Amino acid sequence: MARTPWPATSGSHWSAVGCAAGSSYMLVASLADPLSATILGVEVVAPVLVGDEIAMAHDGTPVLLATNTFRGDTYRFQVELHH
């Protein structure tokens, strides 16, 4: 499947999806393909992290489907859980 890069903006993609009630996110270690390597400025097959996300509205309707590829040497993941 061909991927098109999301245009860089100053805001989060969540600002465009204000109706999202929940989200599922999966992060996987992978290797850069030629397109990702060019965009990220790394060698082909350099380590990358690929994040796949789907966000749903309150009724369960998907409102966002995203795949993001990050350089493996610059990614930081932080989670805060509240009850």
Secondary structure, DSSP 4 states (H G I P E B T S, - for coil): ----PPPP-SS-GGGG-TT--EEEEEEEEEE--HHHHHHHT--TT-EEEEEEEEEE-TTS-EEEEEEEEEETTS---------
